[in-house]
Structures are given as structure tokens and as C-alpha cells.
Amino acid sequence: MTVVAQKPISAWKDEPLERAILDEVSLDTAWPVLEAFSSLVRLSGSAQEREAFDLLAHHLAAWGVPYTLHEPELFISIPLTATVRDPASGTSFRAKTSAMSRPTNGEIEAGLVYLPAATDADLDDVVSGAVQLSDLDVTGKIVITEGMPFPGIVTAVTDAGALAGIFIAPGIDIHETICTTVWGTPDLDSEQHIPTLPVVAVNNPDGLRLIDLAKQGGAVAISSEVDTGWRTIPILVAEIPGAVVPDEFVLLHGHADSWHAGVGDNATGNVTKLELARVLWQNRADLARSVRIAWWSGHSHGRYAGSTWYADQIGIDLALNCVAQINCDSPGCRWADTFNDLTCMSEAEPFVDTTIRDITGITPATERPVRAGDYSFNQIGITSYLMLSSTMSETKREELGYYRVGGCGGNIAWHTEHDTLDIADRDNLLRDMRLYAAIVLRTANAPLHPFDWRRTTADMERTINDYQEAAGEAFDFAATRAALASLDLALTDFYQDASDKTDPSAPEARTFNKIQRRLARLLVPVNYSRMAPFWHDPALHVPALPDLAPALTAATLANEPDRAGILRAHLTRGQNRLVWTLIEACDLVTGTLA
């Protein structure tokens, strides 16, 4: 008897349909819209942002694509002006403040203290940030430190008791930022974390001069003006109904607001979504599932306020029916010839890897999603991929003398006045638009959701091994390992004959896919969130299996029995949460879940 090897469900594709649709993708509309966006400064809730949204809606209406323009009132912050001055010499330094910074209401003056940053090149650490406090008392002082004023480092400076913070950009330009840890509009629990620190940033040469001033015991005077409050912002959502199982949908999304012209971040993403709306609408009869395409406001000036609002408003629909969320941010930028800064949840890695290689010929290097980029759906539990897009190679970055940034294909024009039309690249944009079209089409049309949860259990097992090694005899993760082994065995049986199912509307396929989505609702939150479902984690680093990550500190507590006991209680509760979730997942897969 000959055994025919089955293709994994992650490799599914409809080549004739895909080829036809990708051939329709063009720059004919996208590039002129990109040019129009390049003249618009799209601050959240502003007139120029609304002009951009109206242009998108105009094209959707002309093509007949159904869409809804929502206009919620959300908590938005627009940075206005900042000053930094050496009162002794009278020297002034160019400065910017940050969205959600506390305004100074005039100039404040205090002694300047230098706290070295405690970060490395890892993007999580850059976003989260820390400072080396040592024995310094910075109460009532203005602290200066390296790095952009991201929420983690701003929180660290605030917790140190500083009066204000000056943050040194890594280069000659000052990048725009938002400094709050509060994800989206604050609620009763998170409002206490609205920043209370006045924040300003300077460029690197000026920062080095100010560090010297601090070392000499000098003082500094700063001011910051910020317009923070409730604003009506636009959120545009187009819906292309599927022809077979329209209740199931794929969410393609990204932000339309910007810092300055924001061509690479994220006008290129906006025209990509617009072109996909056109092409998919023309081919809607060939779509199995629905595709929702969303343009957010409030990303830059409200800590993902738009996508958070959407997650809040249709959370139950997302929980029941969303197959995956696909982020579209910074495609098509100059020199972006790799996919090495691309994030993807582990269950989708084989699918994403296969699709990128099929369409572009480039082998990607995906990594765990960081807590950023409109990933406002982790706590619901939705499989997610493609935060950021193509990027320049490390070799090119070193050749140019660039440092790492969070978009624009690695161009350091990111979040500056220089993110203009020359950041976009026609060939790269067309390539990336076709890639997004293929990713969305395959996700929407695959008879079975193209995910492998055995990748997730393997990922969790590696994490637990690391945590067990760090914990030593201080804690035993045997219960987690046993639950993971049981789930992995059940999943092996679950996927055994999966590829035989070819009709997404068949009862067997519907059941299989419902189980896959339910697995996401169980396994994504325990791996990406500390919060209860539908509540948003702060904009800080979330490690793998976050409830158990404190195991990494066990060695430092060996001589602190009180703290060691507290850690043991924490890990016990965290393990209970995880093991119970794994048991539920196993029962779901084996059909024994009541």
C-alpha cells in the first residue's frame, strides 16, 4: 500500500485564482493616492487627517465597496512645543515633547542629573526601557537619559521621583513619540497610569552636551506644551462579504493617522489596503470568507485608540468569528529587500513563511509580536501576523550608519519630518501589495484555517524549559509540561486527516475551524496577556507565558526567603491559570469539552 504524503494545511493555495487576483493589483490608483497623502499631516482628529479619510471613502464609494465611517470621541494627545535651555549660558537646544506628556504650564528649572539608559538593541527593550538608578537621588531633579521617550523608560524615570525627563534621540533627528503606557482610551483601572512626567526630547549631539552639563552639576530649564483631551476621530471599515461562509472574517488593518506626512509610516499601508479593497471587491464572488479592511485614527496620538475602540465595540463578534488579524504597516519602503523585522504568532509561522517565499522569493525571519502596532486583540485571543512589513537588511542598515526604528522599512526618517514621498519605492510597494493580497486571500479562502497549534505548544515547551532552568529547585513546572504533552498528543490526532477537507462550508470543516478559532481564544491570551479577556494590557513588554516569566528572577531571590515565598505563590497561581487553559484546549480538541 502506497501512502501519499498530505500537504500541511498551511500550504493550501488556489494557484489559478491567486495568480489572477495578483495580476490585477497595480499602482494605478495607489500611487496617486500616496502622492496626495504625502501632502497631508494627518494628526488624529485634524482637518488634514479627515481629508485623507474622505479621499479613501471617495474611492471606496466609486467602486461600490460597502464601508462604514465611525466617529467615536476618544482620548487623544497632540504635542505642540518644547524648549530646553541652559540658564547659566543662555544656550537653547532644539526640542520636542511627546504625546501624552504632562505639560509644564510655563518653564520649569531644576538641577540636571544623568541616568544612563539600561537598554540594548532588542526592540522590546527599546520600547520598554529602563535606567540605571544606582544610589542617585533624583527627587525634584530633571533627569537626562539616552533613548526615545517610550512608555517603559518614561515610567522608570517617573518612578525614580524625577521632576521631568529629557530623552536623547539616537541620531541628529528627534523622533515623534507617545509616552503613555495606557493602551487606548483610559478606563477606571488604567487612568491612574496617565503620565505625570513632563517629557522632552533632544537630538544626540545636543544630548551629549547636556550630559556634560549634568556631570558638571549644572541646571536646565525646560517647557512643554501638549493638547490632550477628548476628540472625535474617524475610523473607516470596509467589508467585502464572503460567498461561502460570510460570518467568518479576516481583519486587515493599519493606521491612517501620522506624524508629519508619514509616507512610509503609514501612507504606503493605507494605499495597500485601498488597492486590496478594490481588487477583492471585484473578485468577491471568489471569496469564501468575508474580509474587513480597517483604517484607524488614534494610533500615533492615542496609543492605538482607534483599534482599541474597535476591539471594545465589536469584541464579541471578533471572539466568535475573526479568523485572524493582519496588520499592514510600513510596506513598500526604499531599500526594503528583506522580511527580517516581521512579527508572527507561532501557530501561523509555517503559513506566513510559505506565502512570503511563494510570492516574493524571500525567506522571512519572523519573531514573536511585541506589545505594539495596533495589536489590540491579544486579550480576545486572535491569531495575528505581519506587524511591520519588508525592511532593509542589517548589512544595508550598517552601511548607511542607521540605528533601529519601528517602521518605514528601517529608514530613520520614521516619525520625523523626513518621512516624505522619497521613502516609498514603487517596485517594493507593488511587491508588498501583492504579498498582502496573497496572505489575505489564502487566509480567507483556505478550507481549513492554515494554522498549526503544535507550533504553539512547542514554543510554550521551550519557554517552560527556560523558566525551569532559571527557577531550579525554587519551583516545579511539571504540571505544565504534562498538560502541554497531553495537548500536543491530542493535536497530532486532530491534524491527522485535516487536509482531506476541501469545502469550508461543509459541517466537518466548520467544526474543525470553530475548534481552531476557539484554540486561539484560549492559547493566545495566556501567551500574550496578563489581563482578563476584553481588557487591555499596558503598552509594555509582555514576555512569553507572562504569568510564569518571573521565574527568571528566582536566582536573585535565593537569599530573600520572604520574596522567594511571594514568587512561589505567584508562579503557583500562574501555573494554575496555564494548566487549566491547556486542559480546556485538550478537551476541546478531543471533543470532551462540555
Stockholm file with secondary structure:
# STOCKHOLM 1.0

chainA/1-594         MTVVAQKPISAWKDEPLERAILDEVSLDTAWPVLEAFSSLVRLSGSAQEREAFDLLAHHLAAWGVPYTLHEPELFISIPLTATVRDPASGTSFRAKTSAMSRPTNGEIEAGLVYLPAATDADLDDVVSGAVQLSDLDVTGKIVITEGMPFPGIVTAVTDAGALAGIFIAPGIDIHETICTTVWGTPDLDSEQHIPTLPVVAVNNPDGLRLIDLAKQGGAVAISSEVDTGWRTIPILVAEIPGAVVPDEFVLLHGHADSWHAGVGDNATGNVTKLELARVLWQNRADLARSVRIAWWSGHSHGRYAGSTWYADQIGIDLALNCVAQINCDSPGCRWADTFNDLTCMSEAEPFVDTTIRDITGITPATERPVRAGDYSFNQIGITSYLMLSSTMSETKREELGYYRVGGCGGNIAWHTEHDTLDIADRDNLLRDMRLYAAIVLRTANAPLHPFDWRRTTADMERTINDYQEAAGEAFDFAATRAALASLDLALTDFYQDASDKTDPSAPEARTFNKIQRRLARLLVPVNYSRMAPFWHDPALHVPALPDLAPALTAATLANEPDRAGILRAHLTRGQNRLVWTLIEACDLVTGTLA
#=GR chainA/1-594 SS CCCCCCCCGGGCCCHHHHHHHHHHCCSTTHHHHHHHHTTCCCCTTCHHHHHHHHHHHHHHHHHTCCEEEECCEEEEEEEEEEEEECTTTCCEECCEECBTCCCCSSCEEEEEEECCBCCCSCHHHHHHCCBCCTTCCCTTSEEEEESCCCHHHHHHHHHTTCSEEEEECSSSSCCCCBCCCCCSSCCTTTGGGSCCSCEEEECHHHHHHHHHHHHTTCEEEEEEEEEEEEEECCEEEEEECCSSEEEEEEEEEEECCCSTTCIIIIIHHHHHHHHHHHHHHHTGGGCSEEEEEEEESSTTTTTSHHHHHHHHHTHHHHHHHEEEEEECCSCSBTTCCBCCSEEECGGGHHHHHHHHHHHHSCCCCEECCCSCTTCTTTTTTCCEEEESCCBCCHHHHHHHTCCCCSSGGGCTTTTSTTCSGGGBCHHHHHHHHHHHHHHHHHHHHCSSCCCCHHHHHHHHHHHHHHHHHHHGGGCCCHHHHHHHHHHHHHHHHHHTTGGGCCCTTSHHHHHHHHHHHHHHHHHHHHHHCSSCTTCCCCSSCCCSSTTTGGGGGGGGGTTCHHHHHHHHHHHHHHHHHHHHHHHHHHHHHHTCCC
#=GC SS_cons         CCCCCCCCGGGCCCHHHHHHHHHHCCSTTHHHHHHHHTTCCCCTTCHHHHHHHHHHHHHHHHHTCCEEEECCEEEEEEEEEEEEECTTTCCEECCEECBTCCCCSSCEEEEEEECCBCCCSCHHHHHHCCBCCTTCCCTTSEEEEESCCCHHHHHHHHHTTCSEEEEECSSSSCCCCBCCCCCSSCCTTTGGGSCCSCEEEECHHHHHHHHHHHHTTCEEEEEEEEEEEEEECCEEEEEECCSSEEEEEEEEEEECCCSTTCIIIIIHHHHHHHHHHHHHHHTGGGCSEEEEEEEESSTTTTTSHHHHHHHHHTHHHHHHHEEEEEECCSCSBTTCCBCCSEEECGGGHHHHHHHHHHHHSCCCCEECCCSCTTCTTTTTTCCEEEESCCBCCHHHHHHHTCCCCSSGGGCTTTTSTTCSGGGBCHHHHHHHHHHHHHHHHHHHHCSSCCCCHHHHHHHHHHHHHHHHHHHGGGCCCHHHHHHHHHHHHHHHHHHTTGGGCCCTTSHHHHHHHHHHHHHHHHHHHHHHCSSCTTCCCCSSCCCSSTTTGGGGGGGGGTTCHHHHHHHHHHHHHHHHHHHHHHHHHHHHHHTCCC
//
